[in-house]
């Protein structure tokens, strides 16, 4: 059995609650029809913190032993409702 490789760096995990956008894709609609469909779309994302600064948060869903990331998710600061580092 081959020896297990260690991960290069241990990254903290963060939960971010953020407001997503809504896209209407049906063609021309009346203003009233659009306004009836408008609603808040709050999302919750959890991942390894690749960046957390004034511009926003970048999370990764998975890390490889070689230092690669999978499922990077960029959340702009203006969209963030709350965030917390998980233990």
C-alpha positions in Angstrom: 0.0 0.0 0.0 1.4 3.4 -1.0 2.0 5.9 1.7 -0.6 8.7 2.0 0.5 12.1 0.8 -0.2 15.0 3.1 -2.0 18.1 2.0 0.3 21.1 1.4 -1.7 23.5 3.5 -4.7 23.2 5.8 -7.4 25.8 4.8 -10.2 27.0 7.1 -13.8 26.3 6.1 -16.4 29.1 5.9 -20.2 29.3 5.7 -21.5 32.3 3.6 -25.1 33.3 3.4 -25.5 35.5 0.3 -28.1 37.0 -2.0 -28.2 35.5 -5.5 -29.6 37.1 -8.6 -32.7 36.1 -10.5 -32.8 35.8 -14.3 -36.0 35.8 -16.3 -35.5 33.9 -19.6 -38.8 33.9 -21.4 -38.6 36.9 -23.7 -40.6 40.1 -23.4 -42.7 40.4 -20.2 -44.8 43.2 -18.8 -43.4 45.2 -15.9 -46.2 44.0 -13.7 -45.5 40.3 -14.5 -41.8 40.7 -13.7 -42.5 42.5 -10.4 -44.9 39.6 -9.4 -42.0 37.2 -9.8 -39.3 39.2 -7.9 -38.2 37.6 -4.6 -35.2 37.3 -2.4 -33.0 34.4 -3.3 -30.7 33.7 -0.3 -28.1 31.0 -0.8 -25.9 29.2 1.7 -22.4 28.1 0.6 -19.8 26.2 2.6 -16.2 25.7 1.4 -12.5 26.1 1.9 -11.5 29.7 2.0 -9.2 30.7 -0.9 -9.7 34.4 -0.4 -11.6 36.6 2.0 -11.1 40.3 1.6 -13.0 43.6 0.9 -13.8 42.4 -2.7 -15.6 39.2 -1.4 -15.1 35.6 -0.7 -13.7 32.8 -2.9 -14.6 29.3 -1.7 -13.5 25.9 -3.0 -15.7 22.8 -2.7 -12.7 20.4 -2.6 -8.9 20.4 -2.4 -6.5 17.8 -3.9 -3.3 16.7 -2.3 -1.4 18.3 -5.2 -2.8 21.7 -4.3 -5.5 21.9 -6.9 -9.0 23.1 -6.1 -12.4 22.0 -7.4 -15.7 23.9 -7.5 -14.4 27.5 -6.9 -17.2 29.8 -6.0 -16.7 33.6 -6.2 -19.2 35.7 -4.0 -18.9 39.5 -4.3 -18.9 41.4 -1.1 -22.1 43.3 -2.0 -24.0 40.0 -2.1 -22.8 38.7 1.3 -25.4 38.7 4.1 -23.4 36.9 6.7 -20.3 34.7 7.0 -18.6 32.6 9.7 -15.6 30.4 9.9 -16.5 26.9 10.9 -14.4 24.8 13.3 
